[in-house]
Each structure stands twice: as structure tokens, then as C-alpha cells.
Amino acid sequence: MSTSARTVEVAVALPWGRAGEPDARAVGQELRLLWIIEEVRQHRLGVGKASELAALPRAAFMRTLGEHGVPVIDYRADDLERELGTFGSG
């Protein structure tokens, strides 16, 4: 991530019923990744920028998206039909 990127810190109270204290750093990293994945799901971030923010190589991030059920290529059916139709018109 570039050093000029703006950041915001968010405090989140999480219930914890298991023995021992959670590793706050690890939980924070996981929450950050999940937030980035949701931004891609909601079409607010592209895969390239999201992989950069997640500090993962693009292929690894794409695999992570798949693990979370987020399609890497997300065309609406009518857009895909329109695009595929251009192949038959040439």
C-alpha cells in the first residue's frame, strides 16, 4: 500500500467466549481482509486494487475471493450476451 494512502482506524468490540485472549493483531488482519473482500463483492473495489490493499499477490487474492464465494469475473447476464453478440456480427 502506498504511504500516501489515507487510513482510518476502527475499534470493534467482539464477543469472545473461548478460553484465552484473542490475538488482536491477527483478528484485525482478518477483519481487514474480510472488509476488502466485501468491497469487491459490492463492486466498490476492483480486484487489482483490492489485492494491493490486502498485500497479496493478485492470484492469491483471486483464490481467496473464490474461497469466500466472490466471483472474480462478474458480468451481468445481459452485458455478457451483448458482448458475446459482437463476435457473431463481424
Wavefront OBJ file of the C-alpha trace (Angstrom):
o trace
v 0.000 0.000 0.000
v 1.379 3.422 -0.851
v 2.479 5.650 2.001
v 0.216 8.451 0.749
v -2.921 6.320 1.206
v -5.314 7.598 3.820
v -6.358 5.218 6.551
v -8.941 5.174 9.281
v -8.769 3.128 12.447
v -11.916 1.412 13.638
v -12.446 -0.073 17.081
v -14.741 -3.094 17.141
v -15.966 -4.852 20.264
v -16.146 -8.578 19.571
v -17.743 -11.164 21.850
v -15.252 -13.761 22.950
v -16.444 -16.951 24.574
v -13.365 -19.085 24.081
v -10.626 -19.561 26.634
v -7.720 -17.142 26.438
v -7.421 -13.743 24.867
v -7.654 -13.392 21.084
v -4.626 -12.196 19.165
v -5.843 -8.675 18.434
v -3.382 -8.219 15.576
v -4.481 -11.436 13.854
v -8.166 -10.594 14.328
v -7.535 -7.109 12.948
v -5.796 -8.523 9.873
v -8.619 -10.982 9.259
v -11.271 -8.272 9.641
v -9.344 -6.037 7.236
v -9.197 -8.836 4.645
v -12.907 -9.570 5.063
v -13.710 -5.869 4.626
v -11.640 -5.734 1.421
v -13.393 -8.866 0.114
v -16.775 -7.282 0.813
v -15.720 -4.109 -1.013
v -15.014 -6.267 -4.089
v -18.325 -8.121 -3.663
v -20.153 -4.780 -3.588
v -18.225 -3.541 -6.670
v -16.612 -0.703 -4.718
v -13.088 -2.028 -5.356
v -11.568 -3.802 -8.310
v -9.578 -6.996 -7.890
v -6.240 -5.331 -8.660
v -6.584 -2.527 -6.124
v -8.078 -4.904 -3.559
v -5.178 -7.349 -3.879
v -2.798 -4.424 -3.389
v -4.660 -3.287 -0.253
v -4.712 -6.853 1.052
v -0.951 -7.096 0.421
v -1.483 -10.336 -1.513
v -0.347 -11.282 -4.994
v -3.266 -10.977 -7.409
v -3.529 -14.762 -7.961
v -3.597 -15.437 -4.207
v -6.233 -12.750 -3.682
v -8.348 -14.157 -6.522
v -8.139 -17.585 -4.881
v -9.223 -16.003 -1.573
v -12.191 -14.380 -3.310
v -13.216 -17.798 -4.611
v -12.932 -19.281 -1.125
v -15.403 -16.613 0.024
v -17.795 -17.147 -2.881
v -16.970 -13.870 -4.614
v -16.727 -14.233 -8.401
v -13.569 -12.808 -9.930
v -15.356 -12.135 -13.218
v -18.769 -10.696 -12.508
v -20.742 -9.871 -15.651
v -24.466 -9.277 -15.610
v -26.145 -11.740 -17.962
v -27.396 -9.049 -20.375
v -23.947 -7.431 -20.559
v -22.360 -10.787 -21.348
v -24.954 -11.566 -24.031
v -24.401 -8.146 -25.617
v -20.642 -8.617 -25.607
v -20.821 -12.153 -26.978
v -23.203 -10.924 -29.685
v -20.467 -8.672 -31.071
v -18.461 -11.782 -32.053
v -21.186 -13.009 -34.403
v -21.639 -9.643 -36.121
v -18.141 -9.409 -37.577
l 1 2 3 4 5 6 7 8 9 10 11 12 13 14 15 16 17 18 19 20 21 22 23 24 25 26 27 28 29 30 31 32 33 34 35 36 37 38 39 40 41 42 43 44 45 46 47 48 49 50 51 52 53 54 55 56 57 58 59 60 61 62 63 64 65 66 67 68 69 70 71 72 73 74 75 76 77 78 79 80 81 82 83 84 85 86 87 88 89 90
